[in-house]
Amino acid sequence: MPYMLISTQIRLETGPTMVGDEFSDANIMSYLGARKTLMLGNNFSEYHVDEPARIVLDKLEKLGYRVVSMTGVGQTLVWCLHKESSVLL
């Protein structure tokens, strides 16, 4: 999984942080201490961590992820991360 999105609400910048969708790598989610949740009204699951985004970004950097872009969407902060693939074609 070379790309990952994480996000948090501006008013909740100390956590929780959304760290992946239902198809995210379970090993990475376990390393982050994330739990899969299903919000009422949604037909998809997502992973959440109680830690602030800064801590999550630090942990993902240790796994080789780098921030590609960051933006604010309404009251939400969103980061796109990428990890270089070591597979040669």
Backbone hydrogen bonds in HBPLUS format (Angstrom, degrees):
<---DONOR---> <-ACCEPTOR-->    atom                        ^
c    i                          cat <-CA-CA->   ^        H-A-AA   ^      H-
h    n   atom  resd res      DA  || num        DHA   H-A  angle D-A-AA Bond
n    s   type  num  typ     dist DA aas  dist angle  dist       angle   num
A0083-LYS N   A0002-PRO O   2.70 MM  81  4.79 142.7  1.84 137.4 148.1     1
A0004-MET N   A0081-LEU O   2.96 MM  77  5.12 148.7  2.06 137.4 139.6     2
A0081-LEU N   A0004-MET O   2.79 MM  77  5.12 167.0  1.81 159.4 163.4     3
A0006-ILE N   A0079-TRP O   3.04 MM  73  5.38 157.3  2.09 148.3 154.6     4
A0079-TRP N   A0006-ILE O   2.88 MM  73  5.38 166.4  1.90 160.1 163.6     5
A0007-SER N   A0018-MET O   2.92 MM  11  5.18 152.2  1.99 142.5 150.2     6
A0018-MET N   A0007-SER O   2.80 MM  11  5.18 156.4  1.86 160.1 163.1     7
A0008-THR N   A0077-LEU O   3.01 MM  69  5.42 146.3  2.13 144.3 153.6     8
A0077-LEU N   A0008-THR O   2.80 MM  69  5.42 170.2  1.81 169.9 171.4     9
A0012-LEU N   A0009-GLN O   2.85 MM   3  5.01 149.1  1.95 106.6 116.9    10
A0010-ILE N   A0075-GLN O   2.71 MM  65  5.43 167.9  1.72 151.3 153.4    11
A0015-GLY N   A0012-LEU O   2.74 MM   3  5.39 155.2  1.80 133.8 134.7    12
A0017-THR N   A0049-VAL O   2.76 MM  32  5.22 157.3  1.81 153.2 161.2    13
A0049-VAL N   A0017-THR O   2.85 MM  32  5.22 152.1  1.93 147.4 156.9    14
A0019-VAL N   A0047-TYR O   2.91 MM  28  5.48 155.6  1.97 133.3 141.4    15
A0047-TYR N   A0020-GLY O   2.82 MM  27  5.10 164.7  1.84 136.4 139.9    16
A0024-SER N   A0021-ASP O   3.06 MM   3  5.50 169.1  2.07 123.5 123.9    17
A0029-MET N   A0025-ASP O   3.06 MM   4  6.35 163.3  2.09 154.4 159.6    18
A0030-SER N   A0026-ALA O   2.93 MM   4  6.06 149.5  2.02 140.9 148.9    19
A0031-TYR N   A0027-ASN O   3.00 MM   4  6.24 158.7  2.05 144.6 150.1    20
A0032-LEU N   A0028-ILE O   2.97 MM   4  6.26 150.3  2.06 149.0 157.0    21
A0033-GLY N   A0029-MET O   3.06 MM   4  6.17 116.6  2.48 131.6 147.3    22
A0034-ALA N   A0029-MET O   2.87 MM   5  5.15 162.2  1.91 161.7 158.0    23
A0033-GLY N   A0030-SER O   2.97 MM   3  4.95 142.6  2.11  98.4 110.2    24
A0035-ARG N   A0048-HIS O   2.92 MM  13  5.50 157.3  1.97 149.9 154.0    25
A0048-HIS N   A0035-ARG O   2.96 MM  13  5.50 155.8  2.02 143.3 148.7    26
A0037-THR N   A0046-GLU O   2.73 MM   9  5.52 168.2  1.75 162.3 165.0    27
A0046-GLU N   A0037-THR O   2.96 MM   9  5.52 155.1  2.02 153.0 161.2    28
A0042-ASN N   A0039-MET O   2.99 MM   3  5.57 166.2  2.01 138.0 141.5    29
A0055-ILE N   A0052-PRO O   3.14 MM   3  5.66 126.4  2.44 111.6 122.9    30
A0056-VAL N   A0052-PRO O   3.31 MM   4  6.69 161.1  2.35 150.5 155.9    31
A0057-LEU N   A0053-ALA O   2.79 MM   4  6.03 163.0  1.82 161.8 166.3    32
A0058-ASP N   A0054-ARG O   3.03 MM   4  6.24 154.1  2.10 142.8 149.6    33
A0059-LYS N   A0055-ILE O   3.00 MM   4  6.31 158.6  2.05 150.0 155.3    34
A0060-LEU N   A0056-VAL O   2.93 MM   4  6.19 160.1  1.97 153.6 159.0    35
A0061-GLU N   A0057-LEU O   2.96 MM   4  6.12 146.4  2.08 144.9 153.8    36
A0062-LYS N   A0058-ASP O   3.29 MM   4  6.61 147.6  2.40 142.7 149.9    37
A0063-LEU N   A0060-LEU O   3.02 MM   3  5.06 138.3  2.20  96.8 109.1    38
A0065-TYR N   A0060-LEU O   3.01 MM   5  5.42 160.0  2.05 147.7 141.5    39
A0064-GLY N   A0061-GLU O   2.94 MM   3  5.05 159.4  1.99 106.4 112.7    40
A0066-ARG N   A0082-HIS O   2.87 MM  16  5.42 151.9  1.95 141.7 149.3    41
A0082-HIS N   A0066-ARG O   2.87 MM  16  5.42 152.7  1.94 147.1 154.8    42
A0068-VAL N   A0080-CYS O   2.72 MM  12  5.56 172.7  1.72 158.1 160.6    43
A0069-SER N   A0080-CYS O   3.37 MM  11  5.28 158.5  2.42 135.1 138.8    44
A0080-CYS N   A0069-SER O   2.88 MM  11  5.28 167.5  1.90 150.6 151.8    45
A0071-THR N   A0078-VAL O   2.93 MM   7  5.43 153.4  2.00 152.1 160.4    46
A0078-VAL N   A0071-THR O   2.88 MM   7  5.43 166.3  1.90 163.8 165.5    47
A0073-VAL N   A0076-THR O   2.70 MM   3  5.09 164.5  1.73 155.8 161.0    48
A0076-THR N   A0073-VAL O   2.95 MM   3  5.09 156.0  2.01 120.5 127.9    49
